[in-house]
């Protein structure tokens, strides 16, 4: 059981799932391409929705998208799209489903070009390192998320504008936006 008395960022509120995500994942550096792909799918699905909506369906996404196996998702065809359109465990938005499949193919292309998706993302970071934000301000986007999303859009990625990109950066620890007095900084 989580210690609800610890000082933490205010955004998870009292929701146990949100608190667990805040305490155990958000802002923690990830360099594993499989996890980076997972968050690419989840953050892209979030476009226009709240993060908790997606977080509550995370297991549904894991089952629907082959445990986030990028190679397998890249091979999804029309039958898979229809299966996903009928899957109540995910957001059934055809454009987002098609984007996840297309993004998987593009993700593999980036891996082939850079050696890993992680190396690609960190090529945008100052000195190739994550940023620990102590300002107490949590922006919706930055010049770095602008640059990454612009480059990804040029490569054909969908549902990954600068705000979604910045949320991905927060989720995967490219930037640690926990408030300075948060116990999980």
PALO-769597 format. One record per residue: residue in one letter; z, y, x of N, C-alpha, C, CB in turn. Coordinates in steps of 0.001 Angstrom, whole numbers, padded with zeros to 6 digits, always signed. Atoms other than C-alpha are relative to their C-alpha. Last residue first. Glycine has a CB too. Layout:
BEGIN
AZYXZYXZYXZYX
...
This chain:
BEGIN
X+000874-000759-000892-007379+013573+012234-000195-000815+001243+000582+001405+000337
X+001091+000888-000391-005814+010920+009983-001045+000696+000861-000658-000572-001227
X-000531+001087-000817-002415+012609+009619-001100-000909+000546+000985-000818-000809
X+000118+001307+000660-004218+015708+008335+000489-001079+000971-001487-000280-000453
X-001353+000553+000204-002903+018937+009921-000021-001346-000727+000855+000989-000792
X-000791+000082-001235-006261+019935+011466+001377-000628-000173+000164+001363+000572
X-000697-001256-000250-008173+019078+008276+000904-000135+001218+000820+000424-001234
X-001365+000038+000518-010310+015975+008606+000656+001340+000336+000817-001211+000605
X-000366-001190+000772-013843+017121+009379+001365-000122-000666-001047+000270-001049
X-001297+000287+000598-014576+014620+012137+000469+001285-000662+001043-000520+001069
X-000856-001180+000064-018294+014909+012860+001296-000432-000678-000696+001192-000777
X+000745-000885-000906-020512+012061+013975+000707+001347+000055-001489+000172-000464
X-000770-000550-001113-017729+010065+012367-000804+000773+001020+000698-001085+000687
X+000162+000863-001168-019909+007867+010148+000661+000569+001255-001467-000230+000263
X-000358+001389+000311-018830+009329+006813-000009-000883+001233-000952-000567-001035
X-001452+000080+000225-018876+012891+008139+000432-001449-000191+000410+000843-001230
X-000635-000300-001289-022395+012567+009584+001524-000085-000116-000420+001403+000497
X+000179+001207-000822-023560+010893+006363+000679+000191+001358-001515-000320+000190
X-000951+000973+000551-022096+013818+004373-000074-001315+000780-000282-000251-001505
X-001311-000386-000510-024019+016144+006702+001084-000942-000525+000320+001451-000388
X-000086+000310-001427-027232+014228+006042+001386+000351+000543-001092+000759+000784
X-000213+001452-000065-026638+014380+002282+000132-000424+001466-001174-000772-000697
X-001349+000237+000537-026259+018161+002583+000344-001483+000039+000110+000528-001445
X-001040-000417-000936-029270+018495+004936+001420-000254-000514-000164+001461+000311
X+000011-001411-000350-031649+016471+002791+001215+000347+000851-000034+000867-001262
X-000837-000220-001174-031721+012684+002878-000133+001434+000489-000371-000979+001119
X-001389-000175+000449-033084+011477-000442+000945+000159+001192+000441-001198-000865
X-000215-000655+001299-036340+010321+001189+001491+000042-000326-000777-000737-001125
X-001229+000382+000700-037230+009477+004797+000143+000827-001273+001240+000189+000914
X+000239+000614+001305-040893+010103+005686+001235-000435-000759-000863-001158+000170
X+000266+001426-000219-040736+010805+009442-000225-000746-001316+001160-000640+000765
X+001298+000054-000669-041034+014553+008754-000409-001456+000238+000044+000776+001338
X+000983-000284+001054-038127+014154+006314-001414-000090+000570+000245+001405-000622
X+000106+001216+000810-036105+012500+009089-001015+000194-001135+001385-000387-000578
X+000717+001007-000763-036859+015391+011451-000191-001281-000821+000747-000307+001299
X+001381-000475-000140-035859+017990+008861-000836-001043+000742-000042+001363+000750
X+000673+000239+001285-032748+015967+007959-001458+000458+000055+000742+000730-001141
X+000161+001444+000233-031699+015779+011612-000782-000232-001289+001384-000709-000072
X+000975+000539-000956-032358+019481+012305-000252-001492-000243+000490+000221+001443
X+001320-000567+000318-030579+020737+009168-001075-000644+000882+000005+001548+000191
X+000476+000770+001161-027684+018345+009825-001352+000522-000475+001028+000064-001155
X+000316+001364-000443-027397+019874+013308-000500-000838-001179+001244-000667+000644
X+001296-000040-000688-027651+023462+012052-000410-001398+000449+000057+000954+001214
X-000071-000732-001268-024812+022650+009677-001407+000063+000589+001004-000683+001004
X+001074+000333-000925-024352+021449+006098+000190+000840+001255-001409+000245-000642
X+000849+000943+000736-021786+021419+003298-001170-000455+000867-000522+000641-001304
X+001284-000493+000508-019225+023020+005619-000746-001080-000786-000872+000496+001160
X+000868+001165+000143-015621+021862+005874-001321+000474-000596+000664-001111-000895
X+001108-000223+000934-013446+024651+007240-000858-001260-000038-000856+001250+000413
X-000606+000007+001333-010073+023875+008876-001031+000267-001091+001114+001036-000078
X+000043-001323+000630-011639+024991+012163+000753+000055-001330-001437+000412-000220
X-001377-000456+000197-010542+021874+014094+000064+001335-000742+000704+000126+001344
X-000080-001339+000584-013895+020072+013872+001460+000365-000280-000838+000079-001302
X-001298-000006+000664-014080+017078+016219+000251+001431-000468+001155-000515+000957
X-000681-001295+000054-017770+016761+017032+001309-000163-000754-000894+001081-000676
X-000440-000419+001331-019372+013487+018114+000754+001336+000109+000904-001096-000657
X-001369+000341+000407-021072+013238+021499+000287+000467-001424+001015+000622+000968
X+000024+001361+000524-024678+013125+022725+001347-000486-000502-000493-000929+001049
X-000475+000933-001021-024013+016215+024848+000012-001444-000464+001377+000387+000438
X-000220-000652-001296-024389+018343+021725+000611-000980+001008+000918+001232-000166
X-001368-000481-000190-025524+015937+018979+000151+000651+001375+001008-001158-000159
X-000125-001341+000576-029199+015621+018033+001358+000641+000300-000213-000061-001505
X+000876-000858-000805-029823+012643+020344+000029+001439-000512-001444-000539-000015
X-000780-000692-001025-026767+011137+018648-000863+000828+000955+000800-001005+000791
X-000892-000996+000601-028805+010320+015556+000730+000808+001065+001014-000681-000920
X+000798-001055+000638-031605+008612+017512+000915+001096-000549-000878-000590-001137
X+000507-000837-001100-029193+006680+019722-000825+001157-000547-000851-000840+000983
X-001126-000749-000564-027407+005421+016591-000470+000936+001118+001073-000970+000536
X-000090-001164+000879-030700+004371+015016+001123+000907+000485+000237-000429-001474
X-000939+000188+001113-031160+002092+018001-000028+001259-000859+001459-000300+000518
X-000879+001083-000455-033599+001605+020899+001082-000317-001016+000640+000363+001327
X-001142-000521-000766-035173+005020+020250+000913-001081+000581+000813+000901-000876
X+000336-001155-000836-038693+004142+019046+001131+000407+000937-000370+001170-000873
X+001004+000406-000994-038000+000620+017770-000323+001140+000960-001285-000473-000698
X-000643+000916-000947-034793+001733+016052-000973-000402+001115+000517-001259-000735
X-000835-000841-000869-036659+004685+014498+000706-000874+001040+001044+000802-000840
X+000904-000743-000868-039312+002310+013138+000757+000885+000977-000948+000841-000828
X+000435+000963-001021-036591+000025+011793-000950+000686+000985-000694-001234-000659
X-001178+000226-000850-035060+003004+009951-000375-000933+001153+001182-000602-000831
X-000017-001137-000924-038528+003858+008566+001151-000120+001002+000115+001320-000779
X+001165+000156-000886-038809+000394+007008-000018+001106+001055-001319+000021-000819
X-000292+001154-000862-035275+000666+005608-001143-000210+000994+000222-001286-000853
X-000858-000461-001095-036052+004184+004323+000359-001132+000952+001272+000628-000555
X+000840-000754-000930-038926+002744+002279+000806+000473+001204-000640+001199-000708
X+000899+000988-000609-036612+000191+000686-000896+000682+001032-000862-000707-001084
X-000818+000871-000847-033851+002731+000037-000877-001020+000731+001071-000723-000845
X-000331-000727-001230-036430+005249-001238+000811-000878+000949+000781+001285-000327
X+001211+000003-000829-037788+002747-003756+000250+000707+001321-001167+000670-000742
X+000203+001391-000429-034259+002220-005070-001224-000086+000912-000172-000941-001232
X-000991+000269-001045-033605+005974-005170-000125-001423+000534+001415+000232-000535
X+000359-000779-001191-036854+006615-007045+000975-000257+001149-000031+001499-000334
X+001160+000586-000673-036162+003768-009480-000364+000751+001284-001194-000012-000944
X+000960-001099-000074-032678+004998-010369-001165-000508+000845+000648+001321+000616
X+001342+000520+000280-030416+002179-011441-001001+001152-000129+000006-000857-001293
X+000647-001056+000768-027207+003278-009746-001456-000423-000169+000126+001416+000712
X+000490-001137-000788-025703-000016-008607-000495+001097-000946-001142-000445+000974
X-000934-000280-001088-023617-002867-010020-000400+001179+000870+000142-001206+000854
X-000999-000986+000465-025524-002822-013328+001023+000355+001076+000729-000535-001226
X-001302+000297-000605-028480-004527-011628+001007+001085-000385-000121-000110+001549
X-000817+000666+001022-031534-004364-013922+001414-000311+000486-000674-001284-000443
X+000002-000867+001188-033454-001818-011832+000849-000585-001126-001434+000219-000495
X-000942-001093-000231-032419-003841-008768+000080+000943-001198-000397+000779+001246
X-001347+000595-000018-034157-006964-010058+001041+001102+000144+000141-001037+001157
X-000343+000281+001405-037226-004853-010907+001390-000618-000109-001046-000941-000636
X-000195-001299+000661-037304-003435-007365+000409-000228-001452-001298+000869+000074
X-001330-000481-000382-036802-006934-005954+000300+001336-000672+000108+000138+001531
X-000974+000825+000746-039811-008210-007907+001434+000437+000306-000178-001502+000348
X-000085-000402+001418-041886-005257-006606+001001-000814-000823-001357-000118-000634
X+001263-000298+000678-041117-006060-002960+000220+000378-001454-000939-001194+000083
X-000079+000002+001464-038124-006073-000630-001352+000417-000580+001131+000954-000501
X+000949+000973+000575-039153-006792+002985+000048-000042-001532+000289-001393+000551
X+001355-000481-000300-037485-003622+004376-001068-000924-000593-000197+000118+001518
X+000287-001065+000967-034274-004732+002629-001425+000524+000213+001033+001160+000133
X+000228+000617+001307-034342-007971+004650-000356+001053-001050+001242-000790-000443
X+001246+000776-000081-034810-006196+007969-000337-000614-001365+000121-001117+001077
X+001146-000911+000048-032154-003594+007114-001331-000749+000016+000057+000971+001171
X+000857+000537-001056-029482-006189+006290-001319+000775-000062-000232-001565-000166
X+000531-001088-000832-027235-003998+004140-000725-000517+001244+001129+000930+000418
X-001089-000318-000932-025359-007019+002724-000461+001033+001037+000497-001287+000709
X-000038+001041-001039-028670-008029+001123+001041+000285+001078-001369-000138+000644
X+000818-000339-001160-029113-004775-000824+000296-000911+001193+000227+001455+000389
X+001376-000301+000405-027902-005896-004259-000927+000224+001193-000018+001225-000892
X+000648+001201+000541-024748-007578-002967-001476+000251-000282+000706-000458-001283
X-000009+001002-001072-023681-004671-000727-000720-001271-000476+001466-000330+000440
X+001077-000315-000938-024758-002186-003388-000077-001040+001099+000201+001388+000605
X+001244+000264+000724-022518-003869-005953-001211+000273+000881-000072+000852-001272
X+000179+001461-000052-019723-003872-003391-001254-000420-000748+001224-000717-000589
X+000351+000428-001357-020183-000125-002932-000230-001502+000089+001091+000405+000974
X+001089+000976+000113-020214+000609-006660-000395-000591+001362-001220+000655-000651
X-000408+001032+000979-016837+002376-006761-001059-001077-000171+000293+000641-001357
X-001039+000810-000636-017809+004246-003576+000459-001128-000937+001201+000886+000403
X+000661+000965-000893-020997+005424-005262+001027-000935+000636-000800+000737+001101
X+000888+000809+000848-019211+007103-008178-000669-001087+000837-001075+000892-000687
X-000839+001062+000581-016477+008264-005759-000831-000906-000915+001185+000616-000793
X-000166+001095-000954-019151+010129-003786+000826-001126-000592+000651+000504+001280
X-001214-000116-000811-020066+012265-006805+000112-001225+000911+001270+000137-000907
X-001165+000664+000589-023664+012298-007999+001224+000241+000876-000256-001522-000170
X-000205-000467+001368-026757+014438-007397+001207-000598-000695-001202-000290-000802
X+000678-001263+000309-027761+012496-004273+000146+000347-001483-001494-000081+000382
X-000938-000998+000509-025197+009663-003997-000694+001269-000478+001007+000347+001067
X-000257+000308+001412-027836+006948-003658+000885+001069-000644+000664-001385-000135
X+001227-000327+000717-028964+008584-000405+000154-000266-001501-001178-000809+000565
X+000074-001468+000083-025365+008526+000830-001260+000430-000745+000022+000631+001415
X-001024-000524+000909-025040+004826-000016-000096+001512-000165+001383-000372+000505
X+000279+000443+001371-028343+003714+001535+000985+000650-000981+000082-001549-000099
X+001268-000632+000370-027849+005782+004707-000342-000354-001452-001146-000449+000962
X-000294-001361+000438-024196+004707+004778-001269+000778-000330+000790+000734+001069
X-000793+000050+001234-025210+001049+004870+000255+001411-000520+001343-000733+000240
X+000946+000251+001086-027890+001806+007465+000731-000056-001343-000771-001315+000247
X+000755-001248+000171-025288+003404+009746-001033-000164-001110-000694+000411+001327
X-000858-000920+000757-023058+000380+009170-000722+001326-000236+001336+000242+000747
X-000127+000572+001340-025867-001965+010278+000852+000915-000884+000622-001418+000068
X+001155-000320+000841-026708+000353+013171+000106-000579-001407-001259-000505+000653
X+000652+001238+000406-023202+000099+014641-001143+000319-000973+001025-000974-000650
X+001226+000064-000798-022137+003306+016399-000805-001258-000315+000336+000044+001490
X+000707+001276+000165-019412+004355+013986-001264+000059+000852-000347-000285-001518
X+001288+000173-000662-016920+007143+014729-000528-001420-000157+000118+000348+001472
X-000165+000948-001110-014136+007501+012191-001385-000308+000572+000726-001323-000475
X-000227-000703-001261-014530+010668+010084+000207-000898+001201+001170+000878-000136
X+000617-001325-000086-014103+008852+006788+000355+000679+001315+000438+000875-001180
X+001407-000079-000394-013231+005183+007295-000500+001408+000292-000838-000592-001065
X+000497+001077-000855-009592+004088+007064-001428+000179+000510+000082-001272-000737
X-000918+000395-001067-007575+006996+005650-000641-000951+001010+001225-000648-000596
X-000387-001146-000834-010266+008697+003581+000777-000452+001230+000840+000997-000813
X+001210-000418-000698-011682+005393+002267+000300+001161+000958-001089+000407-001013
X+000292+001047-000989-008185+004124+001427-001240+000376+000818-000213-001374-000702
X-001006-000144-001061-007356+007435-000299-000260-001024+001110+001437-000175-000576
X+000367-001192-000766-010610+007304-002291+000958+000205+001177+000000+001245-000911
X+001222+000354-000714-009885+003750-003438-000448+001157+000904-001120-000371-000999
X-000278+000934-001107-006274+004638-004310-001247-000374+000816+000630-001265-000551
X+000765+001228+000215-007304+007714-006392+000195-000948+001192-001512+000323-000204
X-000942+001124+000145-004504+010278-005987-000704-001346-000181+000921+000249-001185
X-000911-000052+001153-006608+013176-004688+000962-001172+000003-000791+000014-001309
X-000116+001311+000656-009213+012057-002148+000926-000010-001217+000492-001011+000992
X+001098+000501+000821-010255+015694-001540+000167-001402-000578-001215+000025+000791
X-000265+000006+001444-006868+017072-000418-001070-000725-000819+000122+001416-000493
X+000940-000911+000652-007029+016134+003260+000187-000117-001514-001485-000319+000414
X+001414+000353-000112-003969+014207+004343-000847+001084-000643-000284-001370-000656
X+000851-001176+000177-000265+014722+005007-001440-000436+000209+000394+001154+000989
X+000621-000534-001204+001484+011385+004592-000827+001230-000344-000874-001066+000684
X-000759-001160-000458+003569+010966+001448-000585+000608+001273+001444-000389+000237
X+000515-001190+000666+001065+008673-000293+000702+001268+000459+000138-000144-001492
X-001097-000955+000038+001774+005894+002197-000549+001295-000574+000628+000221+001422
X+000095-001214-000805-000915+003428+001320+001248+000850-000158-001238+000805-000387
X+000000-001183+000841+000000+000000+000000+000000+001245+000885+001220-000001-000956
